[in-house]
């Protein structure tokens, strides 16, 4: 699978996941909401680490900038 997440997208997802963890550890979220947000946080961390988001594939979305290649000589 081709990488389709840019650096900004990965950083934002990681920050959101960490915010969810902090909210849980501080006791601000609990119960079903904590479980759902925990799953979301885990998904964000996994997709950020892999730089691939499966939900982007059906829509051909990519936030990753393709490396520029020099023109052939």
ABEGO torsion letter per residue (X at the ends): XBBABBAAAAAAAAAAAAAAAAAAAAGABBEAAAAAAAAAAAAAAAAAAAGBBAAAAAAGBBABBBBBBBBBX
